[in-house]
Amino acid sequence: MPEKPNTSTPFLPIQERLKKVSCCVIIPTYNNVQTVAAVIEDVKKYCRDVFVVLDGPTDGTAELVNSISDIQIIQYTPNQGKGYALRKGFEAARNQGFRHAITLDSDGQHYAKDIVTLLDEIEKKKDRLIVGSRKMEGADQNKKSGFANRFSNFWYKVETLHSLPDTQSGYRLYPIARMKGMRFLSTKYEFEVEVLVKSVWRGISVDSVPVDVYYPPQSERISHFRPGPDFTRISILNTYLVICAVLYGHWAVIFRALTWSNIKKFIKKNFFDKDEPIQKKAASVGLGVFMGIFPVWGFQMLLCGVLAHFLKLNKAIAILSSNISSPPILPFIIYGSYKMGELMISDDKITDLDWAVIKAEPTKFIVDSSVQYLLGSSLLALTAAVGAALLAFILFAGFNYSVKTGRKS
């Protein structure tokens, strides 16, 4: 792989900068005898602290790496997988007091010069996980690899409520000190997805920066990825992560986002955006109140969000307004629904609980009371929605007027 020279920044200051943020480089390798030496030598120009993890190679890679000076070698047999190699590298680096670790593959795909790109980013704010998003434009990428990356990106978003452009890139900067104590199940390729997801759940910021990538001709590429077994393990891992996300991960992400600053931004954006028509805000309140009272218990918020999306209303206002059916107000809604039902049913309306009648004809009582409630709650929902929308319109209009007059003064 031809190394792109970096003549703009001398190597020594880069080494000092890496030392200042307590950062080393970890290179996991298996059978990469053709490329690993060049990768290590290029990395050594930028970083003094290089860990090479020999993951049970069988092609002469171990002998070659052991002949290279000024590196630290972690070696074991048999082959355990990339995830295991990375975890062993993190452990060794952490034991020596390193706070961050840059990882890159030994197949020649990554350029050592992009160590500076990751370094620039971590110097802005420490203890983040930075992913080097590969610039795929013009690269001779395998179609299967492209699909696998899109597949991985999709599940990452499902499991974390965040997005990343390249969740399969091995060029990363890990906050290994902050990751101490994290538990992982995977030991092979799927580890790189698991560590991203669990880092988000732990509250570690995961960001990305663009990096260059080199794809040699198809005939020269060496890949240890086995589509059948590896894809099966990835699918099992994603099933596990989705279950954990529903039970814990999503809630951890949401609660961490509930800072006072974020709450104020949310309210300002969704409730006091002067560029959003007040008619739209008022209609959103009306929709939320209607769905909160309408008898679709358990699905009010979900249906409210879907309808707000299709009607192009303010989803935040609509969903928050649907919480009108909260426990303190719910008894009044139920009572009001029955009373409204009386207006719509002339016969068999349920006004008093005559236990003798109920005992004599329980089925008829259940049917009559259900019909009265359903009709009454629908009428109450419509009436309350119109009233809430009108009140909201007046309040939003008054707020906008006060803001405008305040500016003029």
N, C-alpha and C positions, 0 to 999 in steps of 0.2 A: 504493500500500500504506500503510495507516495505521500509523505508528510508535508502538509502545508506549512511553510516557514512562518514564524511570527517574529518579524523584525521590529515591530513598533514598540514592544515592551521587552526589556532585558530579562533573562531568566532569573537572575539572582533576586531582584525585587519581588518577583512572583513567589519564589520560595519563601521569602521572608513574610509575605502577606499570608501565605498558607499557614505558616507557623503561628502567626499572630491570631488567626481564628481557630487554631488548634485543629488543623485539617490534614488528613493523610489520604493516600490513594490505595484502593483495594482492587486487585485484578484477579478474578476467579478464572481458572482455566482447566480444561479437560484435555482433549486431544487436539491441540493447536500448534503443533511443532513448526508449521510453516510460517506462522505470523506472530507468535507470542514474543519472540525476542525483540523484534522491531517495535512492537507496542510498548514493551517495558523500557527500552532505551529511549523512546520518544517521551514517555511519561517522566523519566528520571531527569530530563532537562528542566522540567517545571517543578518537580516535587522531590524533596530529599527522603521523605518517609513513604516508601512504597511496600505494600504487603502483597505478595503473590500467593494465592491459595491453589495448591495442586490437588485437584479433585480426583485423585486416583487415575491419572493418565496412563495409557499403555502404549503410546506411540513414540516415546523418546522425549516428550515434552518435559518430564521431570528432570532428566539428565541435562537438558539444555538450560532450563531455568536455574538449576543448581550451579551452573558455571558462570552465571551473571553476578557481578559484585554489587555491593551497596543496596541490597534489597533484603527484606525479611520474608522468609518462606514458611508457609504453613502447609504441611504435607500429610496425607493419610491415604489409606487404601481400604476397601475398594472405592470406586466412584459412588458418591452419594447424591449428586445433583447440585444444580446451581444455587438453589435456595440454601442448602446446607452449607455450601462453600461460603456464601455471603455471610451467613450467621456466624461461622467460625472466624471470618475476617473481622466482623464487627466486634466479636468477643475479644480477639487479640488486640485490636486497636483501642478498645475501651480500657482494657487492662493496662495499657501504656499511657492512659490519660488523655487520649484524643477525644475531642468534642464532636467533630464532624468527619465524615469519610466520603470521598468521591469514589464511585465505582464505574468501571467501564469494561467492556468485553475484550477478550484477547484475540478475536477473530479478524482484527484490522478494520472493523466497521467504523470505529470512532476515531476522531482526531484529537491528539493530546492537547492541541492549542485551545480546545474548548474548555479545558480546565479553568482558563481565565474567565470564560463566560459564566461558569458556575460560581467561581470565586467572587466576581463582581456582584453577583446577586446575593450571596450569603453575607457579604460585607454590609449590605444595606440593612439587613435584619437577620440575626442569627437564629439558630435552632428551628429552621424550616427544612422541609424536604423539597428539593428542587429537582425536577425531571427535565432532562435534556430532550426536548421535542425535536425529533429528526426532521430535517427539511427534505421532504420526499419529492419535491418538484424536480422532474427530470431524472430521478433515480430509477435504475432498472430493478424495481421491486417485484418480488414474486407475488402473483395475484392472491395466493393463499395467505401470504403474510399480511397483505393489505386487509383481507377479510378478517383475519384473526385480530388485528389491531382494532378495527371498527367494532368487532364483537366484544372485545375487552373493554373498550371505551364506553360502550353502552351499559354493560353490567356495572362498571365502576360508578356511573352516574346513578343507576338504580340503587346501589348499595350505600352511596355517600351523599346523594343530592347535590353533588358537585360535578364539574366537567373537567376533563383533561384531554388535550389533543393527541397524546401518544403515551398510553399507559404501559406499553410493552418495551419502551426504550430502556436499555440497561445502563445508559449514561446518566448517573444521578449523583446528587449530594445528599447524604443522609445525616440527620442530627442524632448520631449514635448515642450520645450521652443522655439525651431526652428519651430515647427509645428503650432505655434500660428497663428490664422487667416486663416488656411486652412478650406475649406468648403467641407462638405461631404453630400451625399444624403442618404446613407444607414444607417440603425440602427440595423441590425441583423447580421448573420454570414458573409454576403458578405462584411461587413465593412472592414474586415481584408485583403481583396483583394484590395478594393478601396484605403485604406490608403497606401498600398505599391506602387501602381501605381502612385498616386498623389504625393507621396514623391519623387519618381524618377523625375517626371516632375518639381518639385520645386527645384531640384538640390541637394536633400539630398541623400547621399550615402547609398545604401541598400546592406548589406553584410550578410553572414550567417556563423554560426559556428555549429559544430555537438553537439547535446545534447542527453542524454539518454531518453528513453521513456518506460513507463510501461503500458502494455495492459493487464487488468485482463481477466479472462475467459469470453466468450461471454455472459454467463448467468448472470454475475455480472455487466455488463457494463450499464451505464446510459447515454443515448444520447437524447438531445432535438432537434436534427436535423430532420426536416420533409422533406423527399426527394422531394415530389411534389412541395409544395409552395416554399421551400428554393431554390431548383434547378431552378425554374422559375425566382425567383428574381435575382439569380446569373446570369442567361442568359440575363435578361434585363439589369443588370448592365454592363455586358461585352459588350453588344451592344452599350450602351451609351459611355463606355470608349474607344471602338474602334473608334467611330465617333470623339470623342474628341482627340484621339491620332493622327488621320489623319489631323485634323484641327489645332491642337496646340501641343499636347504632344510630338510627334516625332520631331518636329522642335525645341522644347525647349531642348530636349536631344542632338540633333545634334549640335545646336549652342553653347551649354555649352561645348561640346567636342572640339570646334574649338579654343583651346588655342594654342599659338605659340609653346609650348612644344609638344603638341599632333600632330600639323601639321608637325613639324620637324621629329618626330618619324614616322609618316605616309609616308613622302617623303623618308626617309632613308630606311624604310622597303620595300616599293613598287618600288622605282626607283633605289636605290643604294645598293641593296642586292647583294653582290659579289657572293653568292652561287647560285643565279638564273641565268640560261644561258642567254646570251645576245640575242641569237636567239629568245628565248621566249618573252623577253621584246620587241624586234623589231617587232615580229609578233603581239603582243598586240597593239602596236601603229598603225600598219597597219590595224588591224581589227577595231579599234576605228575610224580612219579616214574614212575607207570605209563606216561604218555604219552612220557616221556623215553626209556624202554626199548622200548616197543612199536614194532614195525618199520614205522614210517611216516616214514622218513628225509626230512628237509627240510620236514616239515609238523607236527612235534611241537608247537612253540610256538603255531602258528596254531590247530590243532585243540584244544590244551589251553585256550587262551583262549576259544574258542567253547563248549566243553563246560562250563568254569567259569562262563560267563555263564548258560547255560541251567540249570545245576544250582544257581545262586545261591551259588557258592562264592567264596572270595577269589581273584580273578584274578591279583593280583600274586604271592601266595605260590605259586599253582599254576604260573604261567609260570616263575618263578625256579626252582622245584623241577624243572621239565622239563629244565633245563640239566644234569641228572645225566649226560647223554650227551655231555659235553664231551670234547675230545681225550685228556686224561690218563686218563680213566676208560673211554673207549670200548673199548680192547682187552680189558679185563676183562669188559665187558658182552657183547662178541661171543663171547669164550671161554666165559663162563658160559651164554650162550644155547645154544651147541652142547652143552655138558655137560648142561644141563637137557633138551635134545632127546633125549639118550640115554635118559633115564628114560621117555620117551613113545613111543619107537620100538624095537620088539624086533628087527626085521630091518633090514638095510641101513643101519644107523646108521654115521655117519662118525666113526671113532675114530682111525684112523691114515691118513696120506696115502700110500697105496700107489700110486705113480706108474705102475706097470705096469697096474693096474686102471683108473686114471683115463685113461690113454692108450688103453686098449682100449675103454672105454665112457664117453666124456666126457659125453654127454647124460644118461645114467643117473646119473652122479656129480653133475652140476649139479642135477638134479631132487631126488635124495635129500638132498643137503646143504642145499638150499633149504627143503625140507619140515622137516628136522630143526631148522634154524635158526629158521624161523617158529614152529614149535610151542614150541621151547625159549625163544625170546625172549618169547613170550606168557606162558608159565608164570613166567619170571623176572620179567617186568613185574608180574604179579599178586602174586607172593610179596614182591618188594621194596616194592611199594606198600603192602601190608598192614603190613609191618614198619616202613616209614617213617612211616605214619600212627600206629601205636602209639607209636613213639618220640617223634614230635612231640607226641602227646597228653600223654605223661608230662612232656616238657620244658615245654610251655605251662602245664600244670597246676602244675608246680613253680614256675614264674615267678609265676603268679597268687597262689599260696599265699605266696610270699616277700613279694610286694607287700602282701598283706593283713596278714600278721603284722608287717611293718615299720610299717604305718600304726598298728596297735594299740599298738605299743611307743612 
